[in-house]
Amino acid sequence: MGQDLRRQVEGWARAEGFEAFGVTRPDAIPLAGERLDAFLIEGRHGDMDWMAAHADQRRSPAVLWPQARSVIMLGMNYGPDRDPLAVLAERSHGAISVYAQRRDYHDILKTKLKRIAGQFATLSGADVKVFVDTAPLMEKPLAQAAGLGWQGKHTNLVSRASGSWLFLGAILTVAELEPDAPEADHCGSCRRCLDACPTAAFPAPYELDARRCIAYLTIEHKGPIAAEFRAAIGNRVFGCDDCLAVCPWNKYATAAREVRLAVRDEADRPLLGALLALDDAAFRVRFAGTPVKRTGRDRFVRNVLIAAGNSGDRSLLGEVERLLGDHSALVRGMAVWALGRLGDAGEVRAMRERFEPGELDGDVLAEWGAVNELAPLDLPPRLDQPPPLTPPRKGEGNSRGGGSDG
């Protein structure tokens, strides 16, 4: 029954469009918990407090669901149909991570996994639970244990068939299924992913400091992005694919076949000017159903302003100046920085005279203080004004992607 059941489940998975399939045991990743602990102790998770909050469950599926006996891991290819790094040279366009240019994969995969799990439960009579990157489950180490691929030096899963482009889902069950052999590490001496990182987010091979990762900074981080990272962000407005895209194993990858994972026009190389013009309602409409929406308009426009400041495109100056009066301090602060990058001394002084006197937010005032040291304003102190704050350093600030699964 066990082998027949396994073959039946794999057939259902293939029919649902999953290219990768494997089975492992809940206790197959004993070292992942130790690596997670080290990651958290070093504070490399940044503002992702949810990682520490459920660390006891995240360390092992056996803690998350003690009755589980098998873990079915599935992978769906989301490979791009073009070089995802080409847009980085188009400075007036925004670069959105490959995974986020489409409908939210959580919705697509969960629907498919539930159908497979329902069929499995009906046939076997065994209890099942479905997971898609929303529970304290370490999918990447489990995927390696199930033979889907291996965690590369950039800590992401690499597949010999799909390269870096696999969405992962898991079905846990109380049924006993024959496990697959784990996949070996095939990185060898290659270090392309490590050398490609614009912000040096890898302290060592197989280690990630999320606080320096552009994916974390532009997606998870809630506060101002530290000045040391802004130029390196370039025109990346949501996520970063550099370490994924340079992997040599991508030569075997193919473009995504799932129709619902087709790239959406509104997320494909959008013009920065159009993105700067978004208010909350327009942002929600434009990015409805995509991963971009969950970041929220204010954080997203913060990212776009950094891209604008890096663009050298003075046609964006009007939108940047308008955002100096935005309701969000997060947006205002980055607008000040973008103004300093795009405007000349006279334009910066004029905007500073207009906006700085009425500003009460410490982070925004710090941006004004840093934007143009050559043209300081001679303003009298105000008793109701809080002292300026220095721009947040790495690992500090008011903020919260990237993370590391073991």
C-alpha positions as CSV (number, residue, x, y, z in Angstrom):
1,M,0.0,0.0,0.0
2,G,2.8,2.4,0.9
3,Q,4.6,2.4,-2.5
4,D,1.3,2.4,-4.4
5,L,0.1,5.3,-2.3
6,R,3.3,7.2,-2.9
7,R,3.1,6.7,-6.7
8,Q,-0.5,7.9,-6.6
9,V,0.3,11.0,-4.7
10,E,3.2,11.8,-7.1
11,G,0.9,11.4,-10.0
12,W,-1.6,13.9,-8.5
13,A,1.3,16.3,-7.9
14,R,2.5,16.1,-11.5
15,A,-1.1,16.6,-12.8
16,E,-1.3,19.8,-10.7
17,G,1.8,21.1,-12.3
18,F,4.5,20.4,-9.7
19,E,7.8,19.6,-11.4
20,A,9.5,18.4,-8.2
21,F,8.4,15.7,-5.7
22,G,10.0,14.0,-2.8
23,V,9.3,12.5,0.6
24,T,11.3,12.8,3.9
25,R,10.8,12.2,7.6
26,P,10.1,15.0,10.1
27,D,13.3,14.2,11.9
28,A,15.5,14.3,8.8
29,I,16.9,17.8,9.4
30,P,18.6,17.6,12.9
31,L,21.2,20.3,12.1
32,A,18.7,22.9,10.9
33,G,17.6,23.8,14.4
34,E,21.2,24.5,15.4
35,R,21.7,26.7,12.4
36,L,18.5,28.6,13.1
37,D,19.5,29.2,16.7
38,A,22.8,30.7,15.6
39,F,21.1,32.8,13.0
40,L,18.7,34.2,15.7
41,I,21.4,34.7,18.4
42,E,23.4,36.8,15.9
43,G,20.4,38.9,15.3
44,R,20.6,38.2,11.6
45,H,16.8,38.0,11.2
46,G,16.5,41.8,11.8
47,D,13.0,42.8,12.4
48,M,11.5,39.4,11.4
49,D,10.4,38.8,15.0
50,W,8.1,36.0,13.9
51,M,11.1,33.8,13.2
52,A,12.1,34.0,16.9
53,A,8.6,33.9,18.2
54,H,8.0,30.4,16.9
55,A,11.6,29.1,16.8
56,D,10.7,26.1,18.9
57,Q,8.3,24.8,16.3
58,R,10.4,26.0,13.4
59,R,13.4,23.9,14.6
60,S,11.6,20.6,13.7
61,P,8.4,19.4,12.1
62,A,8.1,16.9,15.0
63,V,7.5,19.8,17.3
64,L,5.1,21.6,15.0
65,W,3.0,18.4,14.6
66,P,4.2,15.5,16.8
67,Q,1.9,13.0,15.1
68,A,3.4,13.6,11.6
69,R,5.4,10.6,10.2
70,S,6.1,11.8,6.6
71,V,6.7,15.1,4.9
72,I,5.8,15.3,1.2
73,M,7.7,18.2,-0.4
74,L,6.7,19.6,-3.7
75,G,8.2,22.2,-6.0
76,M,6.8,24.3,-8.8
77,N,9.0,26.0,-11.3
78,Y,8.6,29.8,-11.7
79,G,11.6,30.4,-14.0
80,P,11.8,33.7,-15.9
81,D,11.6,33.8,-19.7
82,R,14.4,36.4,-19.9
83,D,17.5,37.6,-18.0
84,P,16.0,39.0,-14.7
85,L,19.1,41.2,-14.2
86,A,18.8,43.1,-17.5
87,V,16.3,45.6,-16.0
88,L,19.0,46.8,-13.6
89,A,20.5,48.8,-16.4
90,E,17.2,50.6,-17.1
91,R,17.4,53.1,-14.3
92,S,14.1,54.8,-15.0
93,H,12.3,51.5,-14.5
94,G,11.7,49.6,-11.3
95,A,13.1,46.1,-10.8
96,I,10.6,43.8,-9.1
97,S,11.8,40.3,-8.1
98,V,10.8,37.5,-10.4
99,Y,8.6,35.8,-7.9
100,A,6.6,38.9,-7.2
101,Q,5.8,39.8,-10.8
102,R,3.0,37.2,-10.8
103,R,0.0,36.3,-8.8
104,D,0.8,35.5,-5.2
105,Y,2.2,31.9,-5.2
106,H,0.8,31.2,-1.8
107,D,-2.7,31.2,-3.2
108,I,-1.8,29.2,-6.2
109,L,0.2,26.5,-4.4
110,K,-2.2,26.2,-1.5
111,T,-5.2,25.5,-3.7
112,K,-3.3,22.8,-5.5
113,L,-1.8,21.3,-2.3
114,K,-5.3,21.1,-0.7
115,R,-6.6,19.2,-3.7
116,I,-3.7,16.7,-3.5
117,A,-4.0,16.4,0.3
118,G,-7.8,15.9,0.1
119,Q,-7.3,13.0,-2.4
120,F,-4.6,11.6,-0.2
121,A,-6.7,11.7,2.9
122,T,-9.7,10.1,1.1
123,L,-7.6,7.3,-0.3
124,S,-5.4,6.6,2.8
125,G,-7.7,7.7,5.7
126,A,-4.7,9.5,7.2
127,D,-4.7,13.0,8.6
128,V,-2.9,15.6,6.6
129,K,-1.8,19.3,6.9
130,V,-0.8,21.7,4.1
131,F,1.9,24.4,4.4
132,V,3.1,27.0,1.9
133,D,5.7,29.3,3.5
134,T,3.2,30.7,6.1
135,A,3.9,28.4,9.1
136,P,7.0,27.8,11.2
137,L,8.3,25.0,8.8
138,M,11.8,25.0,7.3
139,E,10.9,24.1,3.8
140,K,14.4,24.5,2.3
141,P,16.2,22.0,4.5
142,L,13.2,19.6,4.2
143,A,13.3,20.0,0.4
144,Q,17.0,19.0,0.4
145,A,16.2,16.0,2.7
146,A,13.5,15.0,0.2
147,G,15.9,15.1,-2.7
148,L,14.4,18.2,-4.5
149,G,17.7,20.1,-4.5
150,W,20.2,21.5,-2.1
151,Q,20.7,24.7,-0.2
152,G,23.3,26.7,-2.0
153,K,25.9,29.0,-0.6
154,H,23.2,31.8,-0.8
155,T,21.0,29.6,1.5
156,N,18.3,29.2,-1.2
157,L,17.3,25.9,-2.7
158,V,19.1,25.0,-6.0
159,S,17.7,22.3,-8.2
160,R,19.6,20.5,-11.0
161,A,16.4,20.7,-13.1
162,S,15.0,24.1,-12.2
163,G,18.0,26.0,-11.0
164,S,17.1,28.7,-8.4
165,W,13.5,29.0,-9.5
166,L,11.3,26.7,-7.4
167,F,8.3,27.5,-5.2
168,L,8.0,25.0,-2.3
169,G,5.0,23.5,-0.6
170,A,4.7,20.8,2.0
171,I,2.1,18.2,3.0
172,L,2.6,16.6,6.4
173,T,0.8,13.4,7.2
174,V,0.6,10.7,9.9
175,A,0.9,8.1,7.1
176,E,4.2,6.2,6.7
177,L,5.7,6.8,3.3
178,E,9.1,5.6,2.0
179,P,11.5,8.5,2.1
180,D,13.8,9.6,-0.7
181,A,17.5,10.0,-0.4
182,P,18.7,13.6,0.3
183,E,20.2,15.6,-2.5
184,A,24.0,16.2,-2.3
185,D,25.6,19.7,-2.5
186,H,26.7,20.4,-6.0
187,C,28.1,24.0,-5.5
188,G,31.7,22.9,-5.5
189,S,34.1,25.8,-5.5
190,C,31.6,28.2,-7.2
191,R,30.9,31.4,-5.3
192,R,29.1,33.4,-8.0
193,C,26.1,34.0,-5.7
194,L,28.3,35.3,-2.9
195,D,30.2,37.7,-5.2
196,A,27.1,39.0,-6.9
197,C,25.5,40.3,-3.7
198,P,25.4,44.2,-4.0
199,T,25.4,44.6,-0.2
200,A,27.7,41.8,1.0
201,A,24.9,40.0,2.8
202,F,26.7,36.7,3.1
203,P,29.2,36.7,6.0
204,A,30.4,33.3,4.8
205,P,29.2,30.6,2.4
206,Y,25.8,29.1,3.5
207,E,25.3,32.1,5.9
208,L,22.9,35.1,5.3
209,D,22.7,38.3,7.3
210,A,19.2,39.4,6.4
211,R,19.9,42.9,7.8
212,R,22.1,43.5,4.8
213,C,19.9,41.7,2.2
214,I,18.1,43.9,-0.4
215,A,15.2,41.5,-0.4
216,Y,14.8,41.9,3.4
217,L,15.4,45.7,3.3
218,T,12.8,46.3,0.5
219,I,10.1,43.8,1.7
220,E,10.3,43.0,5.4
221,H,12.0,46.1,6.9
222,K,9.5,48.6,8.2
223,G,11.6,51.7,8.8
224,P,14.0,53.9,6.9
225,I,16.6,52.0,4.9
226,A,20.1,52.9,6.2
227,A,22.1,55.3,4.0
228,E,24.9,52.8,3.5
229,F,22.6,50.5,1.4
230,R,20.8,53.0,-0.7
231,A,23.1,53.4,-3.7
232,A,23.6,49.6,-3.8
233,I,19.9,49.1,-4.1
234,G,19.9,50.7,-7.5
235,N,16.5,50.5,-9.1
236,R,15.3,47.4,-7.1
237,V,11.9,48.4,-5.8
238,F,10.8,45.0,-4.4
239,G,13.2,42.2,-3.7
240,C,16.5,41.2,-5.4
241,D,17.3,38.3,-7.7
242,D,21.1,38.8,-8.1
243,C,22.3,35.8,-6.1
244,L,19.6,33.6,-7.7
245,A,20.1,34.7,-11.2
246,V,23.8,34.2,-11.5
247,C,23.7,30.5,-10.4
248,P,25.2,28.3,-13.1
249,W,22.6,25.6,-12.6
250,N,20.0,28.0,-14.1
251,K,21.2,26.8,-17.5
252,Y,19.0,23.8,-17.0
253,A,16.0,25.9,-16.0
254,T,12.9,26.6,-18.1
255,A,10.3,29.3,-18.0
256,A,7.3,28.8,-15.8
257,R,4.6,26.7,-17.3
258,E,1.8,27.3,-14.9
259,V,-0.6,29.8,-16.6
260,R,-1.5,31.5,-13.3
261,L,2.2,32.3,-12.8
262,A,2.4,34.5,-15.9
263,V,4.1,37.8,-15.5
264,R,1.7,40.7,-15.0
265,D,2.2,43.8,-17.1
266,E,1.8,46.2,-14.1
267,A,4.8,44.5,-12.3
268,D,7.0,44.1,-15.4
269,R,9.6,46.9,-15.6
270,P,7.2,49.6,-14.4
271,L,8.3,53.2,-14.9
272,L,9.4,54.9,-11.7
273,G,7.3,58.0,-12.4
274,A,4.1,55.9,-12.4
275,L,5.1,54.2,-9.2
276,L,5.9,57.5,-7.4
277,A,2.4,58.8,-8.3
278,L,0.6,55.9,-6.4
279,D,-1.6,56.7,-3.5
280,D,-2.8,53.9,-1.3
281,A,-5.9,53.1,-3.3
282,A,-4.1,53.1,-6.6
283,F,-1.3,51.0,-5.1
284,R,-3.8,48.4,-3.9
285,V,-5.5,48.2,-7.3
286,R,-2.2,48.0,-9.3
287,F,-0.7,45.2,-7.2
288,A,-3.9,43.4,-6.1
289,G,-3.2,39.6,-5.9
290,T,0.6,39.9,-6.0
291,P,3.1,39.6,-3.2
292,V,3.9,43.4,-3.6
293,K,0.6,44.3,-2.1
294,R,1.5,42.9,1.4
295,T,4.4,45.4,1.8
296,G,2.0,48.3,1.7
297,R,2.1,51.6,-0.3
298,D,4.3,53.5,2.1
299,R,7.2,51.0,2.2
300,F,6.9,50.4,-1.5
301,V,7.1,54.1,-2.3
302,R,10.1,54.4,0.1
303,N,11.8,51.9,-2.1
304,V,10.8,53.7,-5.3
305,L,12.2,56.9,-4.0
306,I,15.5,55.3,-3.4
307,A,15.4,54.0,-7.0
308,A,14.5,57.5,-8.2
309,G,17.5,58.9,-6.3
310,N,19.7,56.4,-8.0
311,S,18.2,57.0,-11.5
312,G,19.8,60.3,-12.4
313,D,16.5,61.1,-14.1
314,R,15.6,64.7,-13.3
315,S,12.2,64.3,-14.9
316,L,11.2,62.5,-11.6
317,L,12.0,65.6,-9.6
318,G,8.4,66.9,-9.6
319,E,7.0,63.7,-8.1
320,V,9.9,63.6,-5.6
321,E,9.1,67.2,-4.5
322,R,5.4,66.4,-4.1
323,L,6.2,63.5,-1.8
324,L,8.2,65.8,0.5
325,G,4.7,66.6,1.9
326,D,3.4,63.0,2.0
327,H,1.4,61.8,5.0
328,S,4.0,59.1,5.7
329,A,7.2,60.1,7.5
330,L,8.8,57.1,5.9
331,V,8.0,58.5,2.4
332,R,9.0,62.0,3.3
333,G,12.4,60.9,4.6
334,M,13.3,59.1,1.4
335,A,11.9,61.9,-0.7
336,V,14.5,64.2,1.0
337,W,17.3,61.8,0.1
338,A,16.1,61.5,-3.5
339,L,15.8,65.3,-3.7
340,G,19.4,65.6,-2.6
341,R,20.5,63.1,-5.4
342,L,18.4,64.7,-8.2
343,G,18.1,68.4,-7.4
344,D,20.7,71.1,-7.7
345,A,21.8,73.2,-4.7
346,G,19.1,75.9,-5.4
347,E,16.3,73.4,-5.7
348,V,17.3,71.6,-2.5
349,R,17.5,74.9,-0.6
350,A,14.1,76.0,-1.9
351,M,12.5,72.7,-0.9
352,R,14.3,72.7,2.5
353,E,13.1,76.2,3.3
354,R,9.5,75.1,2.4
355,F,9.3,71.8,4.2
356,E,11.9,71.5,7.0
357,P,10.5,74.2,9.4
358,G,7.2,72.3,9.8
359,E,8.7,68.8,10.0
360,L,8.4,67.1,13.4
361,D,9.6,63.6,12.6
362,G,13.2,62.9,13.9
363,D,14.1,60.6,11.0
364,V,13.0,63.0,8.4
365,L,14.8,65.9,10.1
366,A,18.0,63.7,10.1
367,E,17.6,63.3,6.3
368,W,17.2,67.1,5.9
369,G,20.3,67.5,8.1
370,A,22.3,65.2,5.8
371,V,21.0,66.2,2.4
372,N,23.0,69.4,1.8
373,E,25.6,70.3,4.3
374,L,26.7,73.1,2.0
375,A,23.5,75.0,2.3
376,P,22.5,74.9,6.0
377,L,19.4,76.9,7.0
378,D,19.8,79.5,9.7
379,L,16.6,78.5,11.6
380,P,15.8,79.4,15.2
381,P,15.3,76.3,17.5
382,R,11.8,75.3,18.2
383,L,10.8,74.0,21.6
384,D,8.3,71.5,20.2
385,Q,10.8,70.0,17.9
386,P,12.4,66.7,18.9
387,P,16.1,66.4,18.6
388,P,17.2,65.1,15.2
389,L,18.0,61.4,15.0
390,T,21.0,60.0,13.0
391,P,20.0,57.9,10.1
392,P,19.6,54.3,11.3
393,R,22.7,52.1,11.0
394,K,22.5,48.5,9.8
395,G,20.5,46.3,12.1
396,E,18.9,49.4,13.9
397,G,15.9,51.6,13.3
398,N,12.2,51.2,13.6
399,S,12.0,48.3,11.2
400,R,11.4,44.4,9.9
401,G,12.4,38.9,2.4
402,G,15.1,37.5,3.5
403,G,15.7,35.0,6.1
404,S,17.7,31.8,6.5
405,D,16.2,28.3,6.7
406,G,18.9,26.5,8.6
